[in-house]
């Protein structure tokens, strides 16, 4: 509704109450602007719904990391007797108790976000919004009331949802996705995870870790887009620690059996034959699609990519319509990460209302895959570096190491590995760092700062390590791939 | 129908609260007073005895329109909202919705203790039963309303709940006291006695 001719309801309307959306809204409110956020969660095909906060809080990073922690604890309990603890093995795991604890924490975060919006004087509407024109959205609130909201500036941050393989018979009816797994009240039991994404690997990883019979089915390579040497080591570790793999296989059909279990039929591309298996749960983790379909973007004139349906933006996060912007997972060509959405959102708001001209830097963004053995990375993969600079101009330093904690516990450290991809000419600028091992996220974060500051291998060599840690192995890297020498670190001191 | 503004009553209520000596409570209550004024205006349009279970509940539509319909009020008994299922005990009940809160808390002749709690809140699970027990001991001089903040987010936000558990003491529709977090039985006894007066 327009109060007077030309005056709109808000300075800023944010569509989507996730990591990016909430960050924008709060930043703009802090700058004294009149802001509204609209957030709505369409229930998953299985009926799962959740509160304010977006994917990360409800069905992503937060519950994922908590369940990953639950799985890691299982491993530590197994190690414990070696350190003198008199723990009766095996120790059973209760899904219900874990799920309730995780779900309760998520709900406390939903509430926290709601209170924050209230405190910062951001108006919040729980409505499914769609564009009426380039300055106005409409939505239907609970009880059927239609609401119209207009704003000078609009930021779209609606994120994405898991993709369903609708061409596979029974996929929609019988399968679940990451939208559902964290909200299950009962254990998923024997699970088939279909996909090769980090979502697939992380989910399969914690399911295996809490003692469930877990299989991953993938059509081709794991972790597309990530360093492939590291990705295959991640898989190797999972395979040698209880996760079953069906490589080169693609499902064709899912049926429900009389006893309630699911029968999956798939084609094995290596043999050309069909095979079947029985599972309690089938989890699709084959990618995510942007949440743009119901926005009526054409009414606003916002362009999307014809391939992905993601919103097209320039380096200022501006869409094809000058006063409409987009951030987060819904945007084409950006890493789908919470901290990126948050930072891009805040910088955007500072440019819009704070007089800043700082653009978001999408280079050297660190991330971590929270598989049972974690993989942290920042910068270029080895293959990207070689593609960009040529093999002769790239030097890769690497090492196999053994975390001290693994020794007494007798844990297998075959895949504990770190490599640094550098330019060959002095001072050997660091192009990328890849770390496979415990606490990879904690290890990688600090080095991301170094790389952002333009660290060179020369500086790495002069950085003293902290002992005894896994992290120090990064600054102790001395053996290059080119030398052909054995990169196994022998003994800890020297 | 013309309803005179209740300004003077609110001033008396505010003076009462000023006497409690809690500056933040005073300013808090000043903001609240405006909101509660609206609630009471709406309530006064529908003149009826405050319900402790005898009257059939009102339809929410009636409470939302500030105009009074000339033909009087349509009271449609809502079969889904039997009072009995919301009762936890003789002196404790769960709030069903906004109008229910209006009904049984704002319009209550008896002072009401409102327990804002959440399923995910550990301390709430300790405070809840303890408070219920202490309320029951007051022999009906005070009753307790429980509000799940996830089910009634708007209500909780309206009453400025941030951390849980948050307990409000309400008398004649005014918030006269409040605490956040766990209290022991003696502290709860004192809190309730102060409310009863």
Interface residues (C-beta under 8 A of the other chain):
Chain A: X51 X103 X104 X105 X107 X108 X110 X111 X114 X115 X118 X119
Chain B: X118 X119 X120 X121 X149 X150 X153 X157 X161 X162 X164
